[in-house]
Amino acid sequence: MEITNADVIAQWNSATQSDIERHGDEGDFARQHLLNPALFALLGDVRDKHILDAGCGQGYLTRWLARLGARVTGLEPATNWYHYALEREQREPLGITYLQADLSTCAGLEGQFDCVISNMVLMDIPAYQAAMRTCIQALKSGGDFIFSLTHPCFEESSTEWERKGYVEVRAYFQERAIQSGYGYWFHRPLSSYLNLLIHEGCIFKQMIEPQLDATLVAHYGRQHERNVHVPQFLLIHAQKA
């Protein structure tokens, strides 16, 4: 059975209000301690930059960037998540523009942004190539494209690390859909993403595999230990030529 973007978006729409609110204003544990520090290290000073948060979810990152002085647009296809982000902006105005659209088919954004961020999104999109092209086309010349993924080389869950003490890699070259809490995510070799960047004329700038501070394991629990030894996430910074 072919899984489409519409299928995945519909499944994300099943999230409840409490599911959405659980992410808070800094995201979950992984975002707070691994993804956010790496993202902001790559971003640098965002003041007055026009930034697209492509796949913004409930909008925690759009709000954070706006508070730091960026001019932010958040794009989200799933109705429940989009409405939450929009309602937060209406209650607590930060000057954020929100668009509800499928990243793989969205048009009209070409050449508008200094930076496009796609945080833990592309591995959830069946039509990821079209989605990446939208992100690249939305950039001004010389603009930055920063995206994060579940690390395609080390996808096995933290619970498996707890049980075995290592991460196992199987069928790395086989592209496949994997059931998750909301719909599916898609395993693809790392080269699928990097080669597309190069093909679309981007310059590869930097890659970060965030490592967890070991002292946090003692505080938060052994379920996070794999991130001390094996990266669970990957961030890529490219520049539009």
C-alpha positions as CSV (number, residue, x, y, z in Angstrom):
1,M,0.0,0.0,0.0
2,E,1.3,3.4,-1.0
3,I,1.3,5.9,1.9
4,T,0.6,9.5,0.8
5,N,1.1,12.9,2.4
6,A,-2.6,13.1,2.8
7,D,-2.6,9.9,4.8
8,V,0.1,11.1,7.1
9,I,-1.5,14.5,7.6
10,A,-4.8,12.9,8.5
11,Q,-3.1,10.7,11.1
12,W,-1.4,13.7,12.7
13,N,-4.8,15.4,12.9
14,S,-5.8,12.7,15.3
15,A,-3.7,14.3,18.1
16,T,-5.7,15.5,21.0
17,Q,-5.3,18.9,22.7
18,S,-3.4,17.4,25.6
19,D,-1.0,15.7,23.1
20,I,-0.3,19.0,21.5
21,E,0.1,20.9,24.8
22,R,2.5,18.3,26.1
23,H,5.2,19.7,23.9
24,G,5.2,23.0,25.9
25,D,7.2,26.1,24.9
26,E,10.6,24.4,24.6
27,G,9.5,21.0,23.2
28,D,10.1,17.5,24.6
29,F,13.2,16.2,26.4
30,A,15.0,15.6,23.1
31,R,14.3,19.1,21.8
32,Q,15.3,20.7,25.0
33,H,18.6,18.9,25.5
34,L,19.7,17.9,22.1
35,L,17.9,19.5,19.1
36,N,17.3,23.1,20.4
37,P,21.0,23.7,21.4
38,A,22.2,22.4,18.1
39,L,19.7,24.4,16.1
40,F,20.5,27.7,17.8
41,A,24.2,27.0,17.4
42,L,23.7,26.7,13.7
43,L,21.3,29.7,13.5
44,G,23.4,32.3,15.3
45,D,21.9,35.7,15.7
46,V,18.3,35.6,14.3
47,R,17.4,39.3,14.9
48,D,15.6,40.7,11.8
49,K,16.0,37.5,9.8
50,H,13.0,36.3,7.9
51,I,12.6,32.7,8.9
52,L,10.3,29.9,7.7
53,D,9.6,27.1,10.2
54,A,8.6,24.4,7.7
55,G,6.4,21.9,9.6
56,C,6.1,24.0,12.7
57,G,3.7,21.8,14.6
58,Q,2.2,23.6,17.6
59,G,4.6,26.5,17.1
60,Y,7.0,26.3,20.0
61,L,10.0,27.1,17.7
62,T,8.2,29.9,15.8
63,R,7.4,31.6,19.1
64,W,10.9,31.2,20.4
65,L,12.4,32.7,17.2
66,A,10.0,35.5,17.3
67,R,10.9,36.4,20.9
68,L,14.5,36.6,19.8
69,G,13.6,39.2,17.1
70,A,13.1,37.1,14.0
71,R,10.3,37.7,11.5
72,V,8.8,34.2,11.4
73,T,6.4,32.3,9.2
74,G,5.2,28.9,10.4
75,L,3.9,26.4,8.0
76,E,1.9,23.4,9.2
77,P,-0.5,21.0,7.3
78,A,-2.3,19.3,10.2
79,T,-5.4,21.2,11.3
80,N,-5.2,20.5,15.1
81,W,-1.6,21.6,15.3
82,Y,-2.1,24.6,13.0
83,H,-5.1,25.8,15.0
84,Y,-3.2,25.5,18.3
85,A,-0.3,27.6,16.9
86,L,-2.7,30.2,15.5
87,E,-4.7,30.5,18.7
88,R,-1.5,31.0,20.7
89,E,-0.6,33.8,18.3
90,Q,-4.0,35.4,18.7
91,R,-3.8,35.2,22.5
92,E,-0.1,36.3,22.7
93,P,0.8,38.2,19.6
94,L,4.4,38.0,18.5
95,G,3.9,39.0,14.8
96,I,4.1,35.4,13.5
97,T,2.4,34.5,10.3
98,Y,0.9,30.9,10.1
99,L,0.1,29.1,6.9
100,Q,-1.8,25.8,6.7
101,A,-0.3,23.9,3.7
102,D,1.4,20.7,2.6
103,L,5.1,21.4,2.4
104,S,5.5,19.2,-0.7
105,T,2.9,21.1,-2.7
106,C,3.0,24.6,-1.2
107,A,3.7,27.4,-3.7
108,G,4.1,31.2,-3.5
109,L,7.0,31.3,-1.0
110,E,9.8,31.5,-3.5
111,G,12.8,33.6,-2.6
112,Q,11.3,35.1,0.5
113,F,13.4,33.8,3.4
114,D,16.9,34.3,4.9
115,C,16.6,30.9,6.6
116,V,14.3,27.8,6.4
117,I,14.2,25.4,9.3
118,S,12.6,22.0,9.2
119,N,12.8,20.5,12.6
120,M,12.1,16.7,12.8
121,V,9.8,16.8,9.8
122,L,11.3,15.5,6.6
123,M,11.5,11.8,7.7
124,D,7.7,12.0,8.3
125,I,6.9,13.1,4.8
126,P,6.3,10.5,2.0
127,A,7.0,13.2,-0.7
128,Y,10.2,14.4,1.0
129,Q,12.0,15.4,-2.2
130,A,9.2,17.8,-3.2
131,A,9.2,19.1,0.4
132,M,12.9,19.8,0.4
133,R,12.7,21.6,-2.9
134,T,10.0,23.8,-1.5
135,C,12.3,24.7,1.4
136,I,15.2,25.5,-0.9
137,Q,13.1,27.5,-3.4
138,A,11.7,29.6,-0.5
139,L,15.2,30.8,0.3
140,K,16.8,33.9,-0.9
141,S,20.2,33.5,-2.7
142,G,22.7,32.6,0.0
143,G,20.0,31.7,2.5
144,D,20.4,28.9,5.0
145,F,18.5,25.6,5.1
146,I,18.7,23.8,8.4
147,F,16.9,20.5,9.0
148,S,16.9,17.8,11.7
149,L,16.1,14.2,11.4
150,T,16.0,11.0,13.4
151,H,19.6,9.8,12.5
152,P,19.0,7.3,9.7
153,C,22.1,5.3,10.7
154,F,21.0,4.7,14.3
155,E,17.2,4.6,14.4
156,E,16.7,1.9,17.0
157,S,14.8,3.2,20.0
158,S,16.3,4.1,23.4
159,T,14.3,1.3,25.0
160,E,16.3,-1.2,22.9
161,W,19.5,0.5,24.2
162,E,18.2,0.0,27.8
163,R,17.6,-3.7,27.1
164,K,20.7,-4.5,25.1
165,G,23.3,-1.8,25.7
166,Y,23.8,-1.1,21.9
167,V,22.1,0.1,18.8
168,E,21.5,-2.4,16.0
169,V,21.4,-1.5,12.3
170,R,19.4,-3.6,9.9
171,A,18.4,-3.2,6.2
172,Y,20.0,0.3,6.0
173,F,19.6,0.6,2.3
174,Q,15.9,-0.4,2.2
175,E,13.6,2.6,2.2
176,R,10.5,1.8,4.2
177,A,7.6,3.2,6.2
178,I,7.6,2.5,10.0
179,Q,4.5,2.9,12.2
180,S,4.8,5.6,14.8
181,G,2.7,7.4,17.4
182,Y,1.2,9.6,14.7
183,G,1.0,7.8,11.4
184,Y,4.4,6.8,9.9
185,W,8.0,7.9,9.6
186,F,10.2,6.8,6.7
187,H,13.6,5.3,6.8
188,R,15.9,6.5,4.0
189,P,19.7,6.3,3.7
190,L,21.5,9.6,4.7
191,S,22.7,9.9,1.1
192,S,19.1,10.5,-0.1
193,Y,19.0,13.8,1.7
194,L,22.5,14.9,1.1
195,N,22.5,14.1,-2.6
196,L,19.3,16.0,-3.1
197,L,20.8,19.1,-1.5
198,I,23.7,18.9,-3.9
199,H,21.5,18.2,-6.9
200,E,19.4,21.3,-6.0
201,G,22.5,23.5,-6.0
202,C,23.1,23.8,-2.3
203,I,26.4,24.0,-0.5
204,F,26.8,21.7,2.4
205,K,28.0,23.7,5.4
206,Q,27.9,21.6,8.6
207,M,26.5,18.6,10.2
208,I,25.8,18.1,14.0
209,E,25.2,14.8,15.7
210,P,24.1,16.1,19.2
211,Q,25.5,14.3,22.2
212,L,23.8,14.3,25.6
213,D,25.7,15.4,28.6
214,A,26.2,12.3,30.7
215,T,25.3,14.2,33.9
216,L,21.7,14.5,32.6
217,V,21.3,10.7,32.6
218,A,21.8,10.6,36.4
219,H,19.2,13.3,36.8
220,Y,16.6,12.2,34.2
221,G,17.1,8.4,34.0
222,R,18.9,5.7,32.1
223,Q,16.3,5.7,29.2
224,H,18.3,8.7,27.8
225,E,21.7,7.0,28.0
226,R,22.0,6.0,24.4
227,N,22.3,9.7,23.4
228,V,25.5,9.9,25.5
229,H,27.1,7.1,23.3
230,V,25.2,6.9,20.0
231,P,23.4,9.9,18.3
232,Q,19.7,9.6,17.9
233,F,19.4,12.8,15.8
234,L,21.2,14.6,13.0
235,L,21.2,18.2,12.0
236,I,22.3,19.5,8.6
237,H,23.1,23.0,7.5
238,A,23.2,23.8,3.8
239,Q,23.3,27.1,1.9
240,K,21.5,28.1,-1.2
241,A,24.1,29.0,-3.8
